[in-house]
């Protein structure tokens, strides 16, 4: 799978984006008009040196950070579910559930990449 990230980089990327997802959740909950802008160059992932870390460490770090996002979703109220903020690239309003779905779709893309890497090494 040429010119793509390694499995460690894929997992590291998922971890790298957790602060963005959390910031966007807070954007919605605090009533901001627009969601925090993402770095579409993925500079953080490219510069992080994830290949130098153990895969288990990356996975634990991701799990810890994702737990923060899930905790925030769990304590959300019905009124919180009605709040929305505009996605900066898509230009559409997103609720907490829309954002959770967006995150899940992003995760799914990278999990598929990991699966493709694994299949290519067999």
Secondary structure, DSSP 8 states (H G I E B T S, - for coil): -TTS--HHHHHHHHHHTHHHHHHHHHHHHHT-SB-----TT-HHHHHS-GGGS-HHHHHHHHHHHHHHHHHHHHH--HHHHH--EE-TTT--EE-HHHHHHHHHHHHHHHHHHHHHHHHHT-
